[in-house]
Amino acid sequence: MSQIDKSRTLTQGISYYASVGGIAPDGTMSEAEISQAKLDAYNNAIASVQADVYYNTQMLLEDEHDNSMADLSVAIDNLVDATTVFATVAAVGEMAAEADTTQEQLDLQDVLTGTDMTLSQEDVDAYNNALAGVEQYAQEAAGFLAASKNTDITSSTDNYLAQNNTTAYDATQVTYDATGDILFMEFAAASTFVGIEFTGYLFNDFKTVEDIYNTGIAYTGGGG
């Protein structure tokens, strides 16, 4: 506010002159006063900002997509860690395939005897759980992004929030369940919570396993 800056300047000046005997005239500090007109203008500006919607449902869903992508990155790291133990399986398989002579088979037997190449149930569970994590977070990330682009969802939710005197800022829970194609959002409103659910709205955004596998081959340059 310009009046605040002016008050600081006048305070510096009037303090200096007070210390050396310079008398300020009446009304010197009134130059920095905040008038009723300025007060009204300030409060009207604040009310205008509060009335505008700067953070809406689309932005909320985009943020949820970013969060799920971060979770997906962690899940992929977990899967990579879980698959390293299975490198032993590939090594044993390759050695077994190449063991054509008795001596080679004996050598393989020595390797297996001297090195623990067994797989535990914990190894398998870690791998399977990592797979499930990748699928879950990939579904959530894709669902949130697809929903953020669906104007039926975003406009309906924005209107719903306005009717309930709350905003996207007040979201307390946002979930997406690909199994039922269910998007659920909950918001704090006054002394209660309000929720809105969309089922079957993202049907056209689903991909087949074949689509995903072929895309994986295109990106990695191979299959398995």
N, C-alpha and C positions, 0 to 999 in steps of 0.2 A: 504494500500500500504506500502511495506517495506521501501520505500524511505522516506515516511512521518515519520515513526517511527524513522528512522535514523536521519532525520533532527531535530527532537525533542531532541534526545539524544545529537547530536553534539551542538545544541544551548545551552543546559544546560551546557555542558562542556566548550564551548568557552566563555560563559558568566561568568562562575566562574573564569576562568583564566584571563579574561579581568579585573575583579575586583581586582585581586591580582598581576597583572603585568606579567602574563604568556602570551607570544606572540604566536599566532597560526600561523603555516606555511601557505604559499600560497596553495590553493587547498583544505583546510580542509573542507569547506562546500560543495565543488563540489562533495564530496562523496555521498551527498544526492540528487544531481541533477537528474531530470527525463530526460533520453535520448530520442532521437527520436524513438529508437527501443522500449523502454518501453511505450512511448505514443501510438505508433501504436498497440502494443499488447493489451493495455488497451481498446482502441477504437474498436478494432476488437472483443474483448470479449463482449463489450456492444452491438455491432451490432449483434453478434451471439445470445445473449439473446433476443433482440428485434425481431429477425427473427423467433425464436422458438415460438410455440403455447403452452402456459402453461394453459390457461383457454379457454376451447372450448365449443361447443354447449351442449355437454352432461353435463358438469359441470354447465352451465347456467341453464339448465332445472332442474337439481337436486336442485339448489338453489331456483328456483321458486317453486318447490315441497315443500321444507322446509318452505318457506314463506306462502304457502297456508295451510300447516298443522297447522301453528301457528294461521292463521285466522280461521281455522276449530275449533281449541280448544276454541277460544273466542266464536264462534257461538254456540258450544255445551254448554258452560256456560250460554249463553243467553237463550238457549232452556230450560235448567234445571231451570233457574229463572222463565221463563214463565210458566212452568208446575206446579210450586208449588201452584199457585192460583187454579189449577184444583183439588187439593187435597180436597177442599171443596165439589166438585161435587161427588167425591168418597165417602166422609163421609156422605153426604145427601142420596146418593143412598143406602148405607149400612143401615143407620138408617131407611129409608123408607121400605126397604125389611124386616126388623126385627120388624116393628111396626104392630103387629098382633091384638092387643087389642085396645079398644077405648082409654084407658088410655095412652098406648104407643103412639098412634097417636096424642093425646092431648099434650103429652110431646114433641113430634117432632115439633108440631105446635108452642109450646112455644119457642123451640130452634130457629126455623126459624124466629120467630117474634123478638126475642131478639138479633139475630146475622145476620149480612148482609152476606148471602151466595149466592148472585146473582153474575152473571158474566157480565162484561161490554163488549162492542164492542172493547174497547181498550185492554182488556185482550185477547180476541180472536185474534185480529190483531197482538199483540205482539207474541203470540204463533205461528201463521201462518207465520209471518215474520222470526221468529227464525228457523222454519222448512226449509224455503226457503234458509236461510243463510247456514245451515248445508249442504243442497244438493249442493249449488253452490260451496262452498269451497272444499267439498269432490270431486266433479267432476273435479275442477281445479287441485287439488293436484294429483289425480289419473292420469289425462291427462298429466300433466308435467312429472310425473315419467315414465309413459308408453312411452312417446315420447323420454325421455332420453335414453331408452333402444332400441329404434328403429333406427338402423344404417342407414336406408334409409333417415331418417330425419336428424340425426346428421351429417352424412358425407356430404350430399347435402348442408346443411347449412354452414359447415366449408369451403367447396369449394367456396360457394357463397361469404362468408366473405373475403376469400383470393382474389378472383377476384375483389372485390370492395374495397380493401385496408382498411379493417376495421376488428374488432375482436369482440369476444363475450363479452369482457369487455365493449364494446361501446353500449350494448343493452339499448334502451330507452323505449321499450314496449314489453312485452311478455304476450299474452293472450291465453286462451283456452276456446272455446265455445262447450260444449258437445252436444247442440241441433243440430248443423250442423257438429259436429266433425271437428272443424276448429282450427288449431294452427297457430297463427300469431306472428311473431317476427320482430321488427324494430330496426335498428342500425344506429348510427351516423356515417357518412362517409364524410370526408372532410367538405364541406360547405352545405351538404344536408343530407337526410336520405334515407336509403334503407330498403326495407321490403321483407320478404319471407313468403309464406303461404302454409300450408299443409292441404288438405281437404280429409277426409275419410281414413286417414292413420292408425287410431287407432280403426277401426271397430271391430277387433277381441278381443280387450281388454274390450269391453262393457260387463256388467253383467246384468242379468234380475232382476226384483224386487223380484222374488221368490228366486234367489240366495242370494240376500242381506238380505232378511227377514230370510231365513233359517240360514244364517251365524250369524245373530243377535241372533237368538234363541240359537244357539250353544254356543255363547259367554256369553249370559246372563242366560242361563239355563231355559228359559221360553218364553212364547209368550203373545200376547195380541191382 
